[in-house]
Amino acid sequence: MELLFHTVEHAFIDCLRMLPFLFAAFLLIEALEHYSGRLITKVMQKIGRAGPIVGAAVGCVPQCGFSVMAANLYAGGVISVGTLLAVFLATSDEAVLIILGNPGRAGEVGMLLGAKVLIAVIGGYAADLFLKERLSSEKSCGNLCDHCGCHEAHAGILMPAWRHTFRLFAYLFIFTWILNLVIEVFGIEGLSRALLGDSVFQPVIAALIGLIPNCGASVILTQLYLSGAISFASVVAGLCTGAGAGLIVLFKVNRNRIENIKIMIVLYFMAVVAGLLLQFVN
């Protein structure tokens, strides 16, 4: 019982330190979505061959709203499959916010985003050049379903920012507590071994975790990385497949299920290859 109280207290204090950083970041994100959502959509319609580059840049914004938007735009025939994959590969969901919430590790954000943008641009152009006909069916522009949170526009930016912050705080607290408990019982070396240590197969498992269509996946992967249980290559692989709610929305708005499955498989394959390459480099 004492161990439970100790780990709960430790997890709460750790997460409480992140709270101001999380709220400030979500406030900025809500402001961007609230005031520039339509502008971003218009830009995405006109980017043409620069799609994967723009998609990778947009995907860097630390939340899954743009992956959701990209799924809608792809289903409506506005963007290419390469641009869609670039957004998905670049999306880090809550990872950037969590790392920034640990000031001592904030410098690693640039390295993480740099790796993911490079992977996203290469993967996006590769999909458009070599896989477009096999991956994507013909689309027609029409009314796009809106799942990106614009229905909250009337509520301003303060309350949505608080809701997102509280939800992420809850995720962080629960998983941080579980992780602390596991570490106390098995030790960090035991946890790392359970995830195949720094072996070549670790990015393969991390990429599977990333496919969980929820921001909890990015929380799990980032906390495992910060605790030293998984490598940088593995967290990159996991976050490359971690498109948040983007995959759920893709399956909902794009009626071609076979096409959706193919896109998901290619996303996973690209993430694993990138992770394995990084593992060998490091």
C-alpha positions in Angstrom: 0.0 0.0 0.0 2.9 2.4 0.8 4.3 1.7 -2.7 1.0 2.6 -4.3 0.8 5.9 -2.4 4.4 6.7 -3.2 4.0 6.2 -6.9 0.7 8.1 -7.0 2.3 11.1 -5.2 5.3 11.0 -7.5 3.2 10.8 -10.6 0.9 13.7 -9.5 3.9 16.0 -8.7 5.6 15.1 -12.1 2.4 15.9 -14.0 1.6 19.0 -12.0 4.9 20.5 -13.1 3.8 20.1 -16.7 0.4 21.7 -16.3 1.4 25.4 -17.1 3.4 24.3 -20.1 0.5 22.2 -21.4 -2.1 24.9 -21.0 0.0 27.5 -22.7 0.7 25.2 -25.6 -3.0 24.3 -26.0 -4.1 27.9 -25.8 -1.8 28.7 -28.7 -3.0 25.7 -30.7 -6.7 26.6 -30.1 -6.0 30.2 -31.2 -4.4 28.9 -34.4 -7.3 26.5 -35.1 -9.9 29.1 -34.2 -8.6 31.9 -36.4 -6.8 30.2 -39.2 -8.5 26.8 -39.8 -10.2 28.0 -43.1 -7.0 29.6 -44.3 -5.0 26.4 -43.8 -7.7 24.4 -45.7 -7.4 26.9 -48.7 -3.7 26.6 -48.7 -3.8 22.8 -48.7 -6.1 23.0 -51.8 -3.5 25.0 -53.7 -0.2 23.4 -52.8 0.1 20.9 -55.6 3.5 19.2 -55.9 4.7 20.8 -52.7 2.0 18.8 -50.8 4.3 16.5 -48.8 6.5 19.4 -47.7 3.5 21.4 -46.5 1.9 18.3 -45.0 5.0 17.6 -43.0 5.2 21.1 -41.8 1.6 21.2 -40.8 1.8 17.8 -39.1 4.5 19.2 -36.7 1.9 21.2 -34.9 1.6 19.2 -31.6 -1.9 17.8 -31.7 -3.9 15.5 -34.0 -6.3 18.1 -35.3 -4.3 18.5 -38.6 -4.2 14.7 -39.2 -8.0 14.7 -38.8 -8.2 17.6 -41.2 -5.9 15.9 -43.7 -8.1 12.7 -43.6 -11.1 14.8 -44.5 -9.3 16.7 -47.3 -7.9 13.4 -48.8 -11.4 11.8 -48.7 -12.7 14.9 -50.5 -10.1 14.7 -53.2 -8.3 17.9 -52.1 -4.9 16.5 -51.3 -2.9 13.5 -52.6 -2.2 10.3 -50.7 1.5 11.4 -50.3 0.4 14.6 -48.6 -1.9 12.6 -46.3 0.9 10.2 -45.4 3.3 13.2 -44.8 0.9 14.7 -42.3 0.4 11.3 -40.6 4.1 10.6 -40.4 4.9 14.1 -39.1 2.2 14.1 -36.5 3.5 13.7 -32.9 0.2 14.2 -31.2 1.0 15.1 -27.5 4.7 14.0 -27.6 6.1 17.5 -28.2 4.0 19.0 -25.4 5.1 16.3 -22.9 8.8 16.7 -23.8 8.5 20.5 -23.5 6.9 19.9 -20.1 10.2 18.4 -19.0 12.5 21.5 -19.3 15.6 19.5 -19.0 14.7 17.5 -22.1 13.2 20.3 -24.2 16.3 20.4 -26.4 15.3 17.0 -27.8 12.2 18.4 -29.4 14.1 19.8 -32.4 15.9 16.5 -33.0 12.6 14.6 -32.9 10.7 17.0 -35.2 13.6 17.2 -37.6 13.7 13.4 -37.9 10.0 13.2 -38.4 9.8 16.0 -41.0 12.5 14.3 -43.0 10.8 11.0 -42.9 7.4 12.6 -43.7 8.8 14.5 -46.8 10.6 11.4 -48.2 7.7 9.1 -47.4 5.1 11.5 -48.9 7.0 12.0 -52.2 7.7 8.2 -52.4 4.0 7.5 -52.1 3.0 10.0 -54.7 5.7 9.0 -57.2 5.6 5.2 -56.8 2.5 4.1 -55.0 -0.2 6.6 -55.9 -2.0 4.4 -58.4 -1.9 1.3 -56.1 -2.9 3.2 -52.9 -5.4 5.8 -54.0 -8.6 5.6 -55.9 -10.1 8.6 -57.7 -11.7 11.2 -55.5 -14.2 13.9 -56.2 -14.4 17.1 -54.3 -17.5 17.5 -52.2 -18.7 18.3 -48.8 -16.2 17.3 -46.3 -17.1 16.0 -42.8 -15.8 18.2 -40.1 -14.2 16.3 -37.2 -11.5 18.7 -36.4 -13.2 20.5 -33.5 -14.5 23.5 -35.3 -17.8 23.0 -33.7 -16.2 24.4 -30.6 -15.5 27.7 -32.3 -18.4 29.4 -30.5 -16.8 28.5 -27.1 -13.8 30.7 -27.8 -10.3 29.3 -27.1 -10.1 29.3 -23.3 -12.5 26.5 -22.4 -11.4 24.2 -25.2 -7.7 24.7 -24.2 -8.7 23.8 -20.6 -10.5 20.7 -21.7 -7.6 19.5 -23.8 -5.2 20.3 -21.0 -7.2 18.4 -18.4 -7.7 15.4 -20.7 -4.0 15.2 -21.4 -3.2 15.7 -17.7 -5.5 12.8 -16.9 -3.8 10.6 -19.5 -0.4 11.6 -18.2 -1.2 11.0 -14.6 -2.7 7.5 -15.1 0.1 6.3 -17.4 2.9 8.0 -15.4 1.6 6.3 -12.2 1.4 2.9 -13.9 4.9 3.4 -15.4 6.3 4.5 -12.0 4.7 1.4 -10.4 6.2 -0.9 -13.0 9.6 0.7 -12.7 9.5 0.3 -8.9 8.6 -3.4 -9.2 10.7 -4.5 -12.2 13.3 -1.7 -12.5 14.0 0.3 -15.6 16.3 -2.4 -17.0 13.6 -5.0 -16.7 11.1 -2.8 -18.5 13.5 -2.1 -21.2 14.2 -5.9 -21.7 10.5 -6.5 -21.9 10.4 -4.1 -24.8 13.3 -5.9 -26.4 15.9 -3.5 -25.0 17.7 -1.6 -27.8 17.4 -4.6 -30.2 16.6 -4.2 -33.8 13.0 -5.3 -33.2 12.1 -2.5 -30.7 11.0 0.0 -33.4 8.7 -2.7 -34.8 6.8 -3.0 -31.5 6.9 0.8 -31.0 5.3 1.3 -34.4 2.5 -1.1 -33.5 1.8 0.8 -30.3 1.7 4.0 -32.3 -1.2 2.7 -34.4 -3.5 2.8 -31.4 -5.9 5.6 -32.6 -5.7 7.7 -29.5 -3.4 10.3 -28.0 -2.7 7.8 -25.2 -0.3 6.0 -27.6 1.9 9.1 -27.9 1.7 9.6 -24.2 2.9 6.0 -23.6 5.7 6.1 -26.1 7.0 9.5 -25.0 7.0 8.5 -21.3 8.7 5.3 -22.1 11.3 7.3 -24.1 11.8 9.8 -21.3 12.2 7.1 -18.7 14.9 5.4 -20.9 12.9 2.2 -21.6 12.9 2.7 -25.4 15.4 4.3 -27.8 15.1 7.5 -29.8 14.7 5.3 -33.0 11.8 3.5 -31.4 10.0 6.6 -30.2 10.4 8.1 -33.7 8.9 4.9 -35.3 6.0 4.8 -32.8 5.2 8.5 -33.3 5.4 8.2 -37.1 2.4 5.8 -37.0 0.7 7.7 -34.2 -1.6 9.9 -36.3 -4.0 10.3 -33.4 -7.6 10.3 -34.5 -6.5 10.7 -38.1 -6.8 7.0 -39.0 -10.2 6.7 -37.3 -11.5 9.6 -39.3 -10.0 8.2 -42.5 -11.9 5.0 -42.1 -15.1 6.9 -41.3 -15.0 9.5 -44.2 -13.3 7.4 -46.9 -15.6 4.6 -47.9 -13.0 2.5 -49.7 -12.0 0.3 -46.8 -9.3 -1.7 -48.8 -7.7 1.6 -49.7 -7.7 2.7 -46.0 -6.0 -0.6 -45.0 -3.4 -0.2 -47.7 -2.6 3.3 -46.5 -2.3 2.1 -42.9 0.0 -0.7 -43.9 2.3 1.7 -45.9 2.3 4.1 -42.9 3.4 1.3 -40.6 6.0 0.0 -43.1 7.5 3.5 -43.6 7.7 4.1 -39.8 9.4 0.7 -39.2 11.9 1.3 -41.9 12.7 4.8 -40.6 13.1 3.4 -37.1 15.4 0.6 -38.1 17.6 3.0 -40.1 17.8 5.3 -37.1 18.6 2.3 -34.9 21.5 1.3 -37.1 22.8 4.9 -37.4 22.8 5.3 -33.6 
